[in-house]
Amino acid sequence: MTSRGGGRGRRAGLRAGQVVVAMAAAISLLVTGVVWGYLKSTDGQYTRIDALDQDSVDVRDPGGQYGDENYLIVGTDSRAGGNSKVGAGTTADADGARSDVVILVNIPANRSRVVAVSFPRDLNVTRPTCTGWDNDKGEYTGALVASESDVKLNGTYAVGGPKCLVKVIQKMSGLKVNHFVGMDFSGFESMVDTVGGVTVCTTMPLVDDELGTVLRKAGPQRINGKTALNYVRARKVEAEGNGDYGRIKRQQMFLSSLLRAALSNKVLLDPGKLNGFISAFTHSAFGDNLDTQALLKLGQSLQSVDAGAVTFLTVPTSGTDDYGNETPRLQDIENIFNAIIDDDPLPGEKKDDEHTAGKNTTEGDAAHQAADTRSLADRTAPSRSSATLTAVSPSSVSVQVRNATKRSGVAGTAADALGDEGFQIANIGDYTHSSDKTIVQFSGGNEAEAATVASALPGAVLQRTDDLDSVVEVVIGTDFAGRVRTPASYGTEVHPVIASDSNDPGSLPADLSVTNAADTTCG
């Protein structure tokens, strides 16, 4: 298995995450019906493009999704037109366009929450047979492009455009994508500047190997459009050590801050800011099924949703292959979207219980209520392994250690201590994203090896995953206090706590990356 460490995403050709403002616009404009009165006059300003695949056989439980609204929001890295004027590069740097950032937004039929799921741009996927796409013209070529396996998600858009990307996301998620919103660079800075900038917070100065210093100081600070563009696009930040995942987290934090500002009426009730924001958005966006009247109705139904009911997730992966593609953890991803389809509780979610209780009595809600409604604790809480495992010799266990905290040197400290206890340390590096829990991951029949490692780490839980072969992976979470104890003796029984098992179709991964829009923690 290729290491999850510093080699991830270290390639030239930085792409920008323009979808951030598209996403913010989509969410903030949906939470109040006031806005759509302004939008009635802007219907004709959207560039309309064929993107949806409404009759797809990949949609799971269509009855359970009745009444749901699912928006695929995409930012592209086209160098054409005005994009080269905002630091995007030129067509000589990167011809065509790729889906730089992909976010799938689910709004259930009962309108009790919003869930936004980010997909890494380098996610390994199989591209189906699609009609070719000419980005410069913004139209399909009419010629068919053969399917291909083991390609990056962002290349799917480059070859087959919006409709091809929708097919891939729809197959992976099982959600019926019924709205498509796309944006490129143009309009980004003016949208942020129109609302008076956005407040972000960082624990350290943000320095990118290609963009240079983005934020010169730590702490909360208000940034303008130009700085915001670099804030959401930087993906070569050595201090983050996790390539695209650090950028995804920043984008989610940015969206959360912008959403909170919109909900606090700083934008929604200021006609000047509102008109400028919407004008920049509509002149920069393209999409499918963005009818204003339908969106007005949706916006009115979401008026009581607050920031705590908006949750951002990132699909989990298990490292990169030889081509730099992120390997998706397909069972975990299926479990996540099943929970979304069933409107089950999600980690990090802060839904208003009173609002949740007042569900509409639609056919879709009945389908949701008839589905599995296990509590979040049932779906994610650790459960005792039913197997009796016997500890093995530490010298027979190969361990790789990953730092899933913002504290430097933690993985090295843990690795040294585990090595002192006799474990064979294969390599050390950073994890793809942060984790509150310390997790010992394993594949295949290596439960006993993983349980032996976990016995040396107080509070650690086990998690089955894919593609680790015989290696046991230790993900050091923020709960790690620096203590490693003597592991269970060879031949003695161990009873590990298993937090998530990919063979269990109902469990959610213990290391799921979550951002709640109401969370103002500086990170």
Buried (B, 14 or more C-beta within 10 A) or exposed (E): BBBBBEEBBEEEEBBBBBBBBBBBBBBBBBBBBBBBEBBEEBBEBBEEBBBBBEEBEBBBBEEBBBBBBBBBBBBBBBBBEEBBEBBBBEBEEBEBBBBBBBBBBBBBBBBBBBBBBBBBBBBBBEBBEBBBBEBEEBEBEEEEBEEBEEBBBBBBBBBBBBBBBBBBBBBBBBBBBBBBBBBBBBBBBBBBBBBBBBBBBBEBEBBBEEBEEBBEEEEEBEBEBBBBBBBBBBBBBEBBBBBBBBBBBBBBBBBBBBBBBBBEEEBBEBEEBBBBBBBBBBBBBBBBBBEBEBBBEBBBBBEEBBBBBBBBBBBBBBBBBEEBBBBBBBBBBBBBBBBBBBBBBBBBBBBBEEBBEEBBEEEBBBBBEEBEEBEBEBBBEBBEBEEEBBBBBBEBBBBBBBBBBBEEEBBBBBBEBBBEBBBBBBBBBBBBBBBBBBBBBBBEEBBBBBBBBBBBBEEBBBBBBBBBEBBBBBBBBBBBEEEBEEBBEEEEEBEBBBBBBBEBEEBBBBBBBBBBBBBBEEE
